[in-house]
Amino acid sequence: MLSLVITIARTVRSQLASFFGNLIIVFPLSFSLAALYQITTGELLVDAKTANKILVGQHPLLSFSILYACITGFFLFMSGIIAGYIENGINYGE
């Protein structure tokens, strides 16, 4: 039981580190790259009309985004199961 608790704690800590790493690194970096593009070219990366089209296209209730997220999550889950099965077969198999 104790080993399960330790595994869950390590998994949660790893997932939180990944989440906050994305917030701290990825968002400011992408924002900085867009600002650098605007400074060097003098044009916006995406104009207002295109930005609005992108936002409408990704609306969770008016597009298929939730369906695509579910499909992606399912296949990520299955790939984890398959990878774990293969790794266990390599480590503990004949």
ChimeraX commands (.cxc) that place a marker at each C-alpha (Angstrom):
marker #1 position 0.00,0.00,0.00 radius 0.5
marker #1 position 2.82,2.37,0.86 radius 0.5
marker #1 position 4.49,1.80,-2.50 radius 0.5
marker #1 position 1.22,2.71,-4.27 radius 0.5
marker #1 position 0.99,5.96,-2.30 radius 0.5
marker #1 position 4.60,6.79,-3.16 radius 0.5
marker #1 position 3.99,6.05,-6.85 radius 0.5
marker #1 position 0.89,8.25,-6.91 radius 0.5
marker #1 position 2.73,11.08,-5.15 radius 0.5
marker #1 position 5.61,10.89,-7.63 radius 0.5
marker #1 position 3.21,10.83,-10.59 radius 0.5
marker #1 position 1.27,13.84,-9.32 radius 0.5
marker #1 position 4.50,15.74,-8.66 radius 0.5
marker #1 position 5.76,14.93,-12.15 radius 0.5
marker #1 position 2.50,16.02,-13.80 radius 0.5
marker #1 position 2.41,19.27,-11.82 radius 0.5
marker #1 position 6.01,20.02,-12.77 radius 0.5
marker #1 position 5.14,19.45,-16.42 radius 0.5
marker #1 position 2.06,21.67,-16.20 radius 0.5
marker #1 position 3.84,24.54,-14.49 radius 0.5
marker #1 position 6.84,24.13,-16.80 radius 0.5
marker #1 position 4.51,24.71,-19.73 radius 0.5
marker #1 position 3.05,27.79,-18.07 radius 0.5
marker #1 position 6.43,29.23,-17.10 radius 0.5
marker #1 position 8.39,28.40,-20.29 radius 0.5
marker #1 position 6.13,27.71,-23.26 radius 0.5
marker #1 position 3.66,30.59,-22.95 radius 0.5
marker #1 position 6.24,33.38,-22.41 radius 0.5
marker #1 position 8.49,31.93,-25.14 radius 0.5
marker #1 position 5.71,31.80,-27.73 radius 0.5
marker #1 position 4.59,35.31,-26.76 radius 0.5
marker #1 position 8.18,36.57,-27.07 radius 0.5
marker #1 position 8.62,34.95,-30.48 radius 0.5
marker #1 position 5.41,36.59,-31.74 radius 0.5
marker #1 position 6.58,39.96,-30.39 radius 0.5
marker #1 position 10.01,39.48,-32.01 radius 0.5
marker #1 position 8.31,38.71,-35.33 radius 0.5
marker #1 position 6.28,41.91,-35.07 radius 0.5
marker #1 position 9.35,43.97,-34.18 radius 0.5
marker #1 position 11.45,42.61,-37.02 radius 0.5
marker #1 position 8.82,42.61,-39.78 radius 0.5
marker #1 position 6.54,45.39,-38.60 radius 0.5
marker #1 position 3.49,43.17,-39.15 radius 0.5
marker #1 position 1.36,41.20,-36.75 radius 0.5
marker #1 position 1.83,37.44,-36.83 radius 0.5
marker #1 position -1.93,37.04,-37.31 radius 0.5
marker #1 position -4.32,39.85,-38.20 radius 0.5
marker #1 position -7.56,40.41,-36.27 radius 0.5
marker #1 position -9.80,38.73,-38.85 radius 0.5
marker #1 position -7.67,35.58,-38.98 radius 0.5
marker #1 position -7.32,35.49,-35.17 radius 0.5
marker #1 position -11.10,35.64,-34.82 radius 0.5
marker #1 position -11.50,32.84,-37.36 radius 0.5
marker #1 position -9.00,30.71,-35.42 radius 0.5
marker #1 position -10.80,31.34,-32.12 radius 0.5
marker #1 position -14.20,30.49,-33.59 radius 0.5
marker #1 position -12.74,27.36,-35.19 radius 0.5
marker #1 position -11.47,26.16,-31.80 radius 0.5
marker #1 position -14.58,26.96,-29.77 radius 0.5
marker #1 position -15.26,23.91,-27.60 radius 0.5
marker #1 position -19.03,23.92,-28.10 radius 0.5
marker #1 position -19.23,25.06,-31.72 radius 0.5
marker #1 position -16.53,22.82,-33.20 radius 0.5
marker #1 position -15.30,19.27,-32.91 radius 0.5
marker #1 position -12.49,20.22,-30.47 radius 0.5
marker #1 position -13.88,18.17,-27.59 radius 0.5
marker #1 position -14.32,15.13,-29.83 radius 0.5
marker #1 position -10.75,15.51,-31.12 radius 0.5
marker #1 position -9.48,15.89,-27.55 radius 0.5
marker #1 position -11.31,12.70,-26.54 radius 0.5
marker #1 position -9.87,10.78,-29.48 radius 0.5
marker #1 position -6.37,12.10,-28.70 radius 0.5
marker #1 position -6.73,11.20,-25.03 radius 0.5
marker #1 position -7.91,7.70,-25.88 radius 0.5
marker #1 position -4.97,7.00,-28.17 radius 0.5
marker #1 position -2.49,8.50,-25.69 radius 0.5
marker #1 position -3.95,6.22,-23.02 radius 0.5
marker #1 position -3.72,3.19,-25.30 radius 0.5
marker #1 position -0.13,4.00,-26.27 radius 0.5
marker #1 position 0.76,4.18,-22.56 radius 0.5
marker #1 position -0.89,0.81,-21.94 radius 0.5
marker #1 position 0.92,-0.77,-24.91 radius 0.5
marker #1 position 4.26,0.77,-23.95 radius 0.5
marker #1 position 3.86,-0.46,-20.37 radius 0.5
marker #1 position 2.95,-3.94,-21.59 radius 0.5
marker #1 position 5.99,-4.10,-23.84 radius 0.5
marker #1 position 8.32,-2.72,-21.17 radius 0.5
marker #1 position 7.02,-5.24,-18.64 radius 0.5
marker #1 position 7.49,-7.98,-21.22 radius 0.5
marker #1 position 11.10,-6.91,-21.72 radius 0.5
marker #1 position 11.84,-6.58,-18.01 radius 0.5
marker #1 position 9.94,-9.59,-16.67 radius 0.5
marker #1 position 9.29,-11.80,-19.70 radius 0.5
marker #1 position 11.00,-14.97,-20.77 radius 0.5
marker link #1:1,2 radius 0.2
marker link #1:2,3 radius 0.2
marker link #1:3,4 radius 0.2
marker link #1:4,5 radius 0.2
marker link #1:5,6 radius 0.2
marker link #1:6,7 radius 0.2
marker link #1:7,8 radius 0.2
marker link #1:8,9 radius 0.2
marker link #1:9,10 radius 0.2
marker link #1:10,11 radius 0.2
marker link #1:11,12 radius 0.2
marker link #1:12,13 radius 0.2
marker link #1:13,14 radius 0.2
marker link #1:14,15 radius 0.2
marker link #1:15,16 radius 0.2
marker link #1:16,17 radius 0.2
marker link #1:17,18 radius 0.2
marker link #1:18,19 radius 0.2
marker link #1:19,20 radius 0.2
marker link #1:20,21 radius 0.2
marker link #1:21,22 radius 0.2
marker link #1:22,23 radius 0.2
marker link #1:23,24 radius 0.2
marker link #1:24,25 radius 0.2
marker link #1:25,26 radius 0.2
marker link #1:26,27 radius 0.2
marker link #1:27,28 radius 0.2
marker link #1:28,29 radius 0.2
marker link #1:29,30 radius 0.2
marker link #1:30,31 radius 0.2
marker link #1:31,32 radius 0.2
marker link #1:32,33 radius 0.2
marker link #1:33,34 radius 0.2
marker link #1:34,35 radius 0.2
marker link #1:35,36 radius 0.2
marker link #1:36,37 radius 0.2
marker link #1:37,38 radius 0.2
marker link #1:38,39 radius 0.2
marker link #1:39,40 radius 0.2
marker link #1:40,41 radius 0.2
marker link #1:41,42 radius 0.2
marker link #1:42,43 radius 0.2
marker link #1:43,44 radius 0.2
marker link #1:44,45 radius 0.2
marker link #1:45,46 radius 0.2
marker link #1:46,47 radius 0.2
marker link #1:47,48 radius 0.2
marker link #1:48,49 radius 0.2
marker link #1:49,50 radius 0.2
marker link #1:50,51 radius 0.2
marker link #1:51,52 radius 0.2
marker link #1:52,53 radius 0.2
marker link #1:53,54 radius 0.2
marker link #1:54,55 radius 0.2
marker link #1:55,56 radius 0.2
marker link #1:56,57 radius 0.2
marker link #1:57,58 radius 0.2
marker link #1:58,59 radius 0.2
marker link #1:59,60 radius 0.2
marker link #1:60,61 radius 0.2
marker link #1:61,62 radius 0.2
marker link #1:62,63 radius 0.2
marker link #1:63,64 radius 0.2
marker link #1:64,65 radius 0.2
marker link #1:65,66 radius 0.2
marker link #1:66,67 radius 0.2
marker link #1:67,68 radius 0.2
marker link #1:68,69 radius 0.2
marker link #1:69,70 radius 0.2
marker link #1:70,71 radius 0.2
marker link #1:71,72 radius 0.2
marker link #1:72,73 radius 0.2
marker link #1:73,74 radius 0.2
marker link #1:74,75 radius 0.2
marker link #1:75,76 radius 0.2
marker link #1:76,77 radius 0.2
marker link #1:77,78 radius 0.2
marker link #1:78,79 radius 0.2
marker link #1:79,80 radius 0.2
marker link #1:80,81 radius 0.2
marker link #1:81,82 radius 0.2
marker link #1:82,83 radius 0.2
marker link #1:83,84 radius 0.2
marker link #1:84,85 radius 0.2
marker link #1:85,86 radius 0.2
marker link #1:86,87 radius 0.2
marker link #1:87,88 radius 0.2
marker link #1:88,89 radius 0.2
marker link #1:89,90 radius 0.2
marker link #1:90,91 radius 0.2
marker link #1:91,92 radius 0.2
marker link #1:92,93 radius 0.2
marker link #1:93,94 radius 0.2
view
